[in-house]
Amino acid sequence: MRKITRTLTKTLYIAHDGKEFTDEDDCIYYEQEKEQEKMEKEVEKKLGIETQANFPSMLSFRHKHEYKLFLIKDEKDLDLFTKVYEYWFTNLEEYWEVNKETFTYPDVLCILDFPQGGDEHRLYKINQLCRQFNDFVDEICVKVERKL
């Protein structure tokens, strides 16, 4: 019989919160995700609007949807929103919803997220949704009046 003692060397990557990874890219990705979550919480605290009401066309019993509302009062708020949520929307600064030349203050931006549906998410301006809804209702009222 022989007795052998071996020492194994293992490279670990330690995230700022102490979580260990064997792959450097996984550690970097994890830290970026944590930093993004932190920034989103800060923006939600500063700009976020909580509601009790559910917006029916954004909700579905078949799919889990979440929406987040943000009050944009000035260009500084818009810049903060765009900086943080660029992570969700590639080239966000090019979206018409956040175009500084046409953005009217104040307005509310709405992110509609499908947490169980991959990377799918949408951005809306509440003023635009209100106009579209009002136009829709007006058209229905006119058509109903014609039929009566």
C-alpha positions in Angstrom: 0.0 0.0 0.0 1.1 3.5 -0.7 -0.1 6.8 0.8 -0.2 9.8 -1.4 -1.0 13.3 -0.4 -2.0 15.7 -3.2 -2.7 19.4 -3.0 -5.1 20.8 -5.5 -5.0 24.4 -6.6 -8.3 25.9 -7.6 -8.8 29.4 -9.0 -11.8 31.2 -7.6 -13.3 34.5 -8.4 -14.9 36.3 -5.5 -17.7 38.8 -6.1 -17.9 41.9 -3.9 -20.6 40.3 -1.8 -18.4 37.2 -1.2 -20.1 34.8 -3.7 -17.6 32.5 -5.3 -17.3 31.6 -8.9 -15.0 29.2 -10.8 -15.4 31.2 -14.0 -14.3 34.9 -14.3 -17.0 35.8 -16.8 -19.7 34.4 -14.5 -18.4 36.5 -11.7 -18.3 39.7 -13.8 -21.8 39.0 -15.1 -23.1 38.5 -11.5 -21.5 41.7 -10.3 -23.0 43.6 -13.3 -26.4 42.2 -12.5 -26.1 43.2 -8.8 -25.0 46.7 -9.8 -27.9 47.0 -12.2 -30.4 45.9 -9.6 -29.0 48.5 -7.2 -29.3 51.3 -9.8 -32.9 50.2 -10.7 -33.9 50.3 -7.0 -32.5 53.8 -6.7 -34.3 55.0 -9.8 -37.6 53.3 -8.6 -37.2 55.1 -5.3 -36.6 58.5 -6.9 -38.9 58.3 -9.9 -41.2 55.4 -9.4 -44.9 55.5 -9.0 -46.8 52.8 -7.1 -50.4 52.1 -8.0 -53.1 49.9 -6.6 -55.0 49.8 -9.8 -54.4 47.2 -12.5 -54.4 48.3 -16.1 -56.5 45.5 -17.8 -54.9 45.6 -21.2 -51.4 45.2 -19.6 -52.4 42.2 -17.5 -53.3 38.7 -18.6 -54.2 35.6 -16.6 -52.3 33.5 -19.1 -49.0 35.4 -18.7 -47.3 37.0 -15.8 -46.8 40.7 -16.6 -45.3 43.4 -14.5 -45.2 47.1 -15.2 -43.2 49.9 -13.6 -44.2 53.6 -13.8 -41.7 56.5 -13.6 -42.5 60.2 -13.3 -40.2 62.1 -15.5 -40.3 65.8 -14.4 -37.3 67.2 -16.2 -34.3 66.4 -18.5 -32.2 65.3 -15.5 -34.9 62.6 -14.7 -35.0 61.5 -18.3 -31.2 61.2 -18.4 -31.2 59.1 -15.2 -34.0 56.8 -16.6 -32.2 56.4 -19.9 -28.8 55.6 -18.3 -30.2 53.0 -16.0 -32.6 51.3 -18.3 -30.3 51.2 -21.3 -29.5 47.8 -19.8 -33.0 46.6 -20.7 -33.4 48.5 -24.0 -30.5 48.4 -26.4 -29.9 51.9 -27.8 -32.6 53.3 -25.5 -31.5 56.9 -26.2 -32.7 56.4 -29.8 -36.3 55.4 -28.8 -38.8 58.1 -29.7 -40.4 57.7 -26.2 -37.3 59.3 -24.6 -36.3 61.7 -27.4 -35.3 64.9 -25.6 -36.3 67.1 -28.6 -39.9 65.9 -28.4 -40.4 64.8 -24.8 -42.9 67.0 -22.9 -42.4 67.3 -19.2 -43.9 66.0 -17.0 -44.8 62.6 -18.3 -44.9 59.1 -17.0 -42.9 56.3 -18.7 -44.1 52.8 -18.3 -42.0 49.6 -18.7 -44.1 46.5 -19.4 -42.1 43.4 -18.6 -42.8 39.8 -19.2 -40.7 38.1 -16.5 -41.4 34.6 -17.7 -41.1 35.5 -21.4 -37.4 35.9 -22.0 -36.0 39.4 -22.7 -39.3 40.8 -24.0 -40.3 44.2 -22.6 -41.8 47.3 -23.9 -41.7 51.1 -23.2 -44.7 53.4 -23.3 -45.4 57.0 -22.6 -48.6 57.3 -20.5 -49.7 60.5 -22.3 -49.6 58.6 -25.6 -51.5 55.6 -24.2 -54.1 58.0 -22.8 -54.5 59.7 -26.2 -54.8 56.4 -28.0 -57.4 55.1 -25.5 -59.4 58.4 -25.6 -59.4 58.3 -29.5 -60.6 54.6 -29.3 -63.4 55.4 -26.9 -64.5 58.5 -29.0 -64.6 56.4 -32.1 -66.7 53.7 -30.4 -69.1 56.4 -29.1 -69.6 57.9 -32.6 -70.2 54.4 -34.1 -72.7 53.5 -31.4 -74.6 56.8 -31.9 -74.8 56.1 -35.6 -76.2 52.7 -35.0 -78.9 53.9 -32.6 
